[in-house]
Amino acid sequence: MRACLIEKFGSLEEPRIANVGMPLAGPDELLVKVFAASVNPSDWKLIDGRLKALFPVTLPRILGRDCAGEVVSGLAAGLAIGDRVLAVADARKNGTHAEYAVVPSSQAAPIPASLTDEQAVAIGNSGATAWICLVDVARIASGQRVLIHAGAGAVGGLAIQLSRHFGAEVITTCRGDNLDHVRSLGAHLAIDYTREDFVKQAGSCDVVFDMVGGEVNRRSYAVLKPGGMLVYVHALPIGPPLRNDVRVQRGEIRPMRHHLQELMRLAAANVLKPRIGAVWPLAEARAAYARAASGHARGKNILLCE
């Protein structure tokens, strides 16, 4: 089968399309014929070696985190051969930028008939990241004020929609050319971080969701109410907590079936609106990584892997 892989860490020139052996599903795994897969920050952070700080990475490694496809083999309660599923691969193993992928059966859920493969995977891992950080960790609730950094990104855009769905007042940061876009997703207040000071504009918040890190992370403490929470993911560098009257926690992103099922239910109900950016054939994966890593892509970059 064809797959996009890296054999050494380095630049975005490292990934290549290669013919590799067909993977086999082990116990508690599914083999999925991949129709579409999304491009995530974990892909270019794997390429340049940054993910080695979080867990051991063996090479060669097939890139990709999530996919929409058809179950080919393996057993899972509630799923059958031929079912169309949204699935997330084990981050420590080969990924989904391939014609076939092996995924944990506990990290796969049916795709509603009303959603396309591209729509499902545009939510996929990004939606699960937003859900785990805001719902599982921060436990957002109606009436809270939530500041979401990088609201125009794939995770940020879904975080805005989820926060609004749960009744929170949503504040977000983005570039000036994305202000109308994040407002259309449900943000009550959009702050142009290139021209405005979010500390002065955001007011007092119950929750801050940080995907930026560094100075943004440090300054976010200033907007938190006593007892508030700063939850972060993919945000580097992160220093020690600057206040002892707030909670700070990193989101551990391991999407499970119940996360994916709930996200698909909300998407089918038109509560979550997937945002698809560019769609690329697998052969052009390098271009998709470069576009996504530029930080200027609106919507999810997607690879078609059939």
PATIZA-189056 format. One record per residue (C-alpha): residue number from 1; residue in one letter; x, y negated, z negated. Coordinates in nm, 2 decimals, padded with zeros to 4 digits, always signed. Each point is the difference from the previous one (the first is absolute). Layout:
REM PATIZA-189056
+-----+---+--------+--------+--------+
:   k : r :     px :     py :     pz :
+-----+---+--------+--------+--------+
: NUM : a :      X :      Y :      Z :
...
+-----+---+--------+--------+--------+
This chain:
REM PATIZA-189056
+-----+---+--------+--------+--------+
:   k : r :     px :     py :     pz :
+-----+---+--------+--------+--------+
:   1 : m : +00.00 : +00.00 : +00.00 :
:   2 : r : +00.10 : -00.37 : +00.04 :
:   3 : a : +00.08 : -00.20 : -00.32 :
:   4 : c : +00.16 : -00.33 : -00.08 :
:   5 : l : +00.29 : +00.06 : -00.25 :
:   6 : i : +00.32 : -00.14 : -00.14 :
:   7 : e : +00.32 : +00.19 : -00.05 :
:   8 : k : +00.18 : -00.28 : -00.19 :
:   9 : f : -00.09 : -00.32 : -00.18 :
:  10 : g : +00.05 : -00.33 : +00.18 :
:  11 : s : -00.18 : -00.24 : +00.22 :
:  12 : l : -00.33 : +00.02 : +00.19 :
:  13 : e : +00.20 : +00.14 : +00.29 :
:  14 : e : +00.05 : +00.33 : -00.19 :
:  15 : p : -00.34 : +00.17 : +00.05 :
:  16 : r : -00.02 : +00.22 : +00.31 :
:  17 : i : -00.26 : +00.23 : +00.16 :
:  18 : a : +00.12 : +00.36 : -00.02 :
:  19 : n : -00.14 : +00.35 : +00.07 :
:  20 : v : -00.02 : +00.18 : -00.33 :
:  21 : g : -00.14 : +00.33 : -00.12 :
:  22 : m : -00.37 : +00.03 : -00.09 :
:  23 : p : -00.05 : -00.04 : -00.38 :
:  24 : l : -00.18 : +00.26 : -00.20 :
:  25 : a : -00.24 : -00.07 : -00.28 :
:  26 : g : +00.09 : +00.15 : -00.33 :
:  27 : p : -00.23 : +00.07 : -00.31 :
:  28 : d : -00.23 : -00.30 : -00.07 :
:  29 : e : +00.10 : -00.16 : +00.33 :
:  30 : l : -00.17 : -00.07 : +00.33 :
:  31 : l : +00.14 : -00.01 : +00.35 :
:  32 : v : -00.16 : -00.29 : +00.19 :
:  33 : k : +00.01 : -00.08 : +00.37 :
:  34 : v : +00.07 : -00.37 : -00.02 :
:  35 : f : -00.21 : -00.24 : +00.22 :
:  36 : a : +00.10 : -00.33 : -00.16 :
:  37 : a : +00.25 : -00.11 : -00.27 :
:  38 : s : +00.06 : -00.34 : -00.15 :
:  39 : v : +00.33 : -00.18 : -00.05 :
:  40 : n : +00.07 : -00.09 : -00.36 :
:  41 : p : +00.27 : -00.20 : -00.19 :
:  42 : s : +00.12 : +00.34 : -00.13 :
:  43 : d : +00.11 : +00.08 : +00.36 :
:  44 : w : +00.26 : -00.28 : +00.04 :
:  45 : k : +00.10 : +00.03 : -00.36 :
:  46 : l : +00.07 : +00.37 : +00.06 :
:  47 : i : +00.19 : -00.09 : +00.32 :
:  48 : d : +00.24 : -00.25 : -00.18 :
:  49 : g : +00.04 : +00.22 : -00.30 :
:  50 : r : -00.18 : -00.20 : -00.26 :
:  51 : l : -00.23 : +00.28 : -00.10 :
:  52 : k : +00.30 : +00.20 : -00.13 :
:  53 : a : -00.02 : -00.20 : -00.32 :
:  54 : l : -00.35 : +00.15 : -00.07 :
:  55 : f : +00.05 : +00.36 : +00.10 :
:  56 : p : +00.25 : +00.23 : +00.17 :
:  57 : v : -00.03 : -00.02 : +00.38 :
:  58 : t : +00.13 : +00.29 : +00.21 :
:  59 : l : +00.09 : -00.05 : +00.37 :
:  60 : p : -00.11 : +00.05 : +00.27 :
:  61 : r : -00.34 : -00.14 : -00.10 :
:  62 : i : -00.31 : -00.05 : +00.21 :
:  63 : l : -00.15 : -00.34 : -00.07 :
:  64 : g : -00.36 : -00.09 : -00.08 :
:  65 : r : -00.22 : +00.01 : -00.31 :
:  66 : d : -00.36 : +00.05 : +00.11 :
:  67 : c : -00.20 : +00.13 : +00.30 :
:  68 : a : -00.34 : +00.07 : +00.14 :
:  69 : g : -00.03 : +00.34 : +00.17 :
:  70 : e : -00.15 : +00.34 : +00.02 :
:  71 : v : +00.06 : +00.29 : -00.25 :
:  72 : v : +00.18 : +00.28 : +00.18 :
:  73 : s : +00.09 : +00.24 : -00.29 :
:  74 : g : +00.00 : +00.02 : -00.37 :
:  75 : l : -00.26 : +00.02 : -00.27 :
:  76 : a : -00.17 : -00.28 : -00.20 :
:  77 : a : -00.33 : -00.02 : -00.18 :
:  78 : g : -00.25 : -00.19 : +00.20 :
:  79 : l : +00.21 : +00.00 : +00.32 :
:  80 : a : +00.00 : +00.25 : +00.29 :
:  81 : i : +00.20 : +00.06 : +00.31 :
:  82 : g : -00.09 : -00.25 : +00.26 :
:  83 : d : -00.11 : -00.27 : -00.25 :
:  84 : r : +00.11 : -00.36 : +00.08 :
:  85 : v : +00.19 : -00.13 : -00.30 :
:  86 : l : +00.18 : -00.30 : -00.14 :
:  87 : a : +00.32 : +00.13 : -00.17 :
:  88 : v : +00.30 : -00.13 : -00.18 :
:  89 : a : +00.33 : +00.19 : +00.01 :
:  90 : d : +00.22 : +00.08 : -00.30 :
:  91 : a : +00.25 : -00.30 : -00.01 :
:  92 : r : +00.28 : +00.24 : -00.08 :
:  93 : k : -00.05 : +00.21 : +00.31 :
:  94 : n : -00.03 : -00.04 : +00.38 :
:  95 : g : -00.26 : -00.25 : +00.10 :
:  96 : t : -00.28 : -00.05 : +00.26 :
:  97 : h : +00.17 : -00.17 : +00.30 :
:  98 : a : -00.02 : +00.32 : +00.19 :
:  99 : e : -00.24 : +00.21 : +00.20 :
: 100 : y : -00.06 : +00.22 : -00.31 :
: 101 : a : +00.05 : -00.07 : -00.37 :
: 102 : v : -00.02 : +00.20 : -00.32 :
: 103 : v : -00.19 : -00.18 : -00.28 :
: 104 : p : -00.10 : +00.10 : -00.35 :
: 105 : s : -00.36 : +00.13 : +00.00 :
: 106 : s : -00.07 : -00.22 : -00.30 :
: 107 : q : +00.09 : -00.31 : +00.21 :
: 108 : a : -00.25 : +00.05 : +00.29 :
: 109 : a : -00.36 : -00.10 : +00.04 :
: 110 : p : -00.26 : +00.02 : +00.27 :
: 111 : i : -00.04 : -00.30 : +00.24 :
: 112 : p : -00.36 : -00.12 : +00.04 :
: 113 : a : -00.14 : +00.05 : +00.36 :
: 114 : s : -00.06 : -00.38 : +00.02 :
: 115 : l : +00.38 : -00.08 : -00.02 :
: 116 : t : +00.26 : +00.05 : +00.27 :
: 117 : d : +00.34 : +00.15 : -00.08 :
: 118 : e : +00.16 : -00.34 : +00.03 :
: 119 : q : -00.25 : -00.16 : -00.24 :
: 120 : a : +00.05 : +00.27 : -00.26 :
: 121 : v : +00.38 : -00.01 : +00.01 :
: 122 : a : +00.00 : -00.38 : -00.01 :
: 123 : i : -00.14 : +00.04 : -00.35 :
: 124 : g : +00.19 : +00.32 : -00.10 :
: 125 : n : +00.30 : -00.05 : -00.22 :
: 126 : s : -00.04 : -00.38 : -00.01 :
: 127 : g : -00.35 : +00.03 : -00.14 :
: 128 : a : +00.11 : +00.26 : -00.25 :
: 129 : t : +00.28 : -00.23 : -00.11 :
: 130 : a : -00.24 : -00.28 : -00.06 :
: 131 : w : -00.25 : +00.23 : -00.18 :
: 132 : i : +00.26 : +00.16 : -00.23 :
: 133 : c : +00.15 : -00.34 : -00.10 :
: 134 : l : -00.32 : -00.19 : -00.04 :
: 135 : v : -00.26 : +00.26 : -00.10 :
: 136 : d : +00.20 : +00.27 : -00.18 :
: 137 : v : +00.27 : -00.21 : -00.16 :
: 138 : a : -00.14 : -00.36 : -00.04 :
: 139 : r : -00.36 : +00.12 : -00.03 :
: 140 : i : -00.13 : -00.32 : +00.16 :
: 141 : a : -00.35 : -00.09 : -00.10 :
: 142 : s : -00.28 : -00.24 : +00.09 :
: 143 : g : +00.08 : -00.36 : -00.11 :
: 144 : q : +00.37 : +00.04 : -00.01 :
: 145 : r : +00.24 : -00.23 : +00.19 :
: 146 : v : +00.25 : +00.20 : +00.22 :
: 147 : l : +00.30 : -00.15 : +00.18 :
: 148 : i : +00.11 : +00.21 : +00.29 :
: 149 : h : +00.34 : -00.08 : +00.15 :
: 150 : a : +00.05 : +00.05 : +00.38 :
: 151 : g : -00.37 : +00.02 : +00.07 :
: 152 : a : +00.04 : +00.01 : +00.37 :
: 153 : g : +00.19 : +00.33 : -00.01 :
: 154 : a : -00.15 : +00.34 : +00.05 :
: 155 : v : -00.02 : +00.08 : -00.38 :
: 156 : g : -00.08 : -00.36 : -00.09 :
: 157 : g : -00.29 : -00.02 : +00.24 :
: 158 : l : -00.16 : +00.32 : -00.14 :
: 159 : a : +00.08 : -00.12 : -00.36 :
: 160 : i : -00.20 : -00.32 : +00.07 :
: 161 : q : -00.30 : +00.20 : +00.13 :
: 162 : l : +00.01 : +00.25 : -00.29 :
: 163 : s : +00.03 : -00.28 : -00.26 :
: 164 : r : -00.29 : -00.19 : +00.15 :
: 165 : h : -00.20 : +00.33 : +00.01 :
: 166 : f : +00.06 : +00.05 : -00.38 :
: 167 : g : -00.12 : -00.35 : -00.07 :
: 168 : a : +00.33 : -00.18 : -00.07 :
: 169 : e : +00.08 : -00.36 : +00.10 :
: 170 : v : +00.28 : +00.04 : +00.25 :
: 171 : i : +00.30 : -00.23 : +00.05 :
: 172 : t : +00.26 : +00.09 : +00.25 :
: 173 : t : +00.33 : -00.13 : +00.15 :
: 174 : c : +00.08 : +00.00 : +00.37 :
: 175 : r : +00.15 : -00.21 : +00.28 :
: 176 : g : -00.20 : -00.29 : +00.13 :
: 177 : d : -00.09 : +00.17 : +00.32 :
: 178 : n : -00.17 : +00.28 : -00.20 :
: 179 : l : -00.22 : -00.22 : -00.22 :
: 180 : d : -00.32 : +00.05 : +00.20 :
: 181 : h : +00.08 : +00.37 : +00.04 :
: 182 : v : +00.02 : +00.07 : -00.38 :
: 183 : r : -00.31 : -00.21 : -00.06 :
: 184 : s : -00.18 : +00.22 : +00.25 :
: 185 : l : +00.10 : +00.30 : -00.21 :
: 186 : g : -00.16 : -00.14 : -00.31 :
: 187 : a : +00.26 : -00.22 : -00.17 :
: 188 : h : -00.16 : -00.28 : -00.20 :
: 189 : l : +00.33 : -00.21 : +00.00 :
: 190 : a : +00.28 : +00.04 : +00.25 :
: 191 : i : +00.33 : -00.16 : -00.07 :
: 192 : d : +00.26 : -00.08 : +00.26 :
: 193 : y : +00.32 : +00.11 : -00.17 :
: 194 : t : +00.22 : -00.20 : +00.25 :
: 195 : r : -00.16 : -00.33 : -00.11 :
: 196 : e : -00.17 : +00.05 : -00.34 :
: 197 : d : +00.11 : +00.11 : -00.34 :
: 198 : f : -00.21 : +00.30 : -00.09 :
: 199 : v : +00.06 : -00.05 : -00.37 :
: 200 : k : -00.17 : -00.34 : +00.02 :
: 201 : q : -00.27 : +00.11 : +00.23 :
: 202 : a : -00.10 : +00.34 : -00.14 :
: 203 : g : -00.10 : -00.10 : -00.35 :
: 204 : s : -00.03 : +00.26 : -00.27 :
: 205 : c : -00.03 : +00.36 : +00.12 :
: 206 : d : -00.09 : +00.34 : -00.16 :
: 207 : v : +00.19 : +00.20 : +00.25 :
: 208 : v : +00.29 : -00.06 : +00.24 :
: 209 : f : +00.08 : +00.25 : +00.28 :
: 210 : d : +00.35 : -00.05 : +00.12 :
: 211 : m : +00.15 : +00.16 : +00.32 :
: 212 : v : +00.28 : -00.26 : +00.04 :
: 213 : g : +00.22 : +00.01 : -00.31 :
: 214 : g : +00.30 : -00.23 : -00.08 :
: 215 : e : -00.09 : -00.36 : -00.07 :
: 216 : v : -00.37 : +00.06 : +00.07 :
: 217 : n : -00.01 : +00.27 : -00.26 :
: 218 : r : +00.17 : -00.22 : -00.26 :
: 219 : r : -00.22 : -00.30 : +00.06 :
: 220 : s : -00.32 : +00.22 : -00.01 :
: 221 : y : +00.03 : +00.02 : -00.38 :
: 222 : a : -00.10 : -00.37 : -00.02 :
: 223 : v : -00.35 : +00.07 : +00.14 :
: 224 : l : -00.09 : +00.29 : -00.22 :
: 225 : k : -00.24 : -00.03 : -00.29 :
: 226 : p : +00.11 : +00.15 : -00.33 :
: 227 : g : -00.09 : +00.37 : +00.02 :
: 228 : g : +00.01 : -00.02 : +00.38 :
: 229 : m : +00.18 : +00.25 : +00.23 :
: 230 : l : +00.27 : -00.02 : +00.26 :
: 231 : v : -00.01 : +00.30 : +00.23 :
: 232 : y : +00.26 : +00.04 : +00.27 :
: 233 : v : +00.10 : +00.23 : +00.28 :
: 234 : h : +00.27 : -00.01 : +00.27 :
: 235 : a : +00.12 : -00.32 : -00.18 :
: 236 : l : +00.37 : -00.04 : -00.04 :
: 237 : p : +00.19 : -00.12 : -00.20 :
: 238 : i : -00.21 : +00.02 : -00.32 :
: 239 : g : +00.16 : -00.12 : -00.32 :
: 240 : p : -00.10 : +00.07 : -00.36 :
: 241 : p : -00.34 : -00.13 : -00.12 :
: 242 : l : +00.01 : -00.37 : -00.08 :
: 243 : r : -00.29 : +00.00 : -00.24 :
: 244 : n : -00.10 : +00.24 : -00.28 :
: 245 : d : -00.37 : -00.10 : +00.01 :
: 246 : v : -00.07 : +00.15 : +00.34 :
: 247 : r : +00.02 : +00.35 : +00.15 :
: 248 : v : +00.23 : +00.08 : +00.29 :
: 249 : q : -00.02 : +00.33 : +00.20 :
: 250 : r : +00.13 : +00.14 : +00.32 :
: 251 : g : -00.27 : +00.17 : +00.21 :
: 252 : e : +00.10 : +00.37 : +00.05 :
: 253 : i : -00.14 : +00.06 : +00.35 :
: 254 : r : -00.12 : +00.36 : +00.03 :
: 255 : p : -00.32 : +00.00 : +00.19 :
: 256 : m : -00.23 : +00.28 : -00.09 :
: 257 : r : -00.31 : +00.13 : +00.17 :
: 258 : h : -00.24 : -00.20 : -00.22 :
: 259 : h : +00.18 : -00.32 : +00.10 :
: 260 : l : -00.03 : +00.07 : +00.37 :
: 261 : q : -00.36 : +00.12 : -00.03 :
: 262 : e : -00.11 : -00.32 : -00.17 :
: 263 : l : +00.19 : -00.22 : +00.25 :
: 264 : m : -00.16 : +00.19 : +00.29 :
: 265 : r : -00.34 : -00.04 : -00.17 :
: 266 : l : +00.05 : -00.38 : -00.03 :
: 267 : a : +00.12 : -00.03 : +00.36 :
: 268 : a : -00.30 : +00.20 : +00.13 :
: 269 : a : -00.22 : -00.24 : -00.20 :
: 270 : n : +00.17 : -00.30 : +00.16 :
: 271 : v : +00.13 : -00.12 : -00.34 :
: 272 : l : +00.36 : +00.05 : +00.11 :
: 273 : k : +00.08 : -00.12 : +00.35 :
: 274 : p : +00.32 : +00.16 : +00.14 :
: 275 : r : +00.23 : -00.25 : +00.18 :
: 276 : i : +00.18 : +00.16 : +00.30 :
: 277 : g : +00.29 : -00.19 : +00.14 :
: 278 : a : +00.20 : +00.15 : +00.28 :
: 279 : v : -00.04 : +00.36 : +00.12 :
: 280 : w : +00.31 : +00.17 : +00.13 :
: 281 : p : +00.08 : +00.35 : +00.15 :
: 282 : l : +00.23 : +00.21 : -00.21 :
: 283 : a : +00.27 : -00.05 : +00.26 :
: 284 : e : +00.01 : -00.37 : -00.09 :
: 285 : a : +00.03 : +00.05 : -00.38 :
: 286 : r : +00.31 : -00.22 : -00.02 :
: 287 : a : -00.19 : -00.30 : +00.13 :
: 288 : a : -00.28 : +00.07 : -00.24 :
: 289 : y : +00.24 : +00.01 : -00.30 :
: 290 : a : +00.16 : -00.32 : +00.11 :
: 291 : r : -00.33 : -00.18 : +00.04 :
: 292 : a : -00.12 : +00.11 : -00.34 :
: 293 : a : +00.33 : -00.08 : -00.17 :
: 294 : s : -00.01 : -00.35 : +00.14 :
: 295 : g : -00.25 : -00.10 : -00.26 :
: 296 : h : -00.21 : -00.18 : +00.26 :
: 297 : a : -00.23 : +00.28 : +00.10 :
: 298 : r : -00.37 : -00.05 : -00.08 :
: 299 : g : -00.18 : +00.33 : -00.03 :
: 300 : k : +00.14 : +00.35 : -00.01 :
: 301 : n : +00.24 : +00.12 : +00.26 :
: 302 : i : -00.10 : +00.35 : +00.12 :
: 303 : l : +00.17 : +00.28 : +00.19 :
: 304 : l : -00.19 : +00.23 : +00.22 :
: 305 : c : +00.16 : +00.34 : -00.04 :
: 306 : e : -00.19 : +00.23 : +00.23 :
+-----+---+--------+--------+--------+
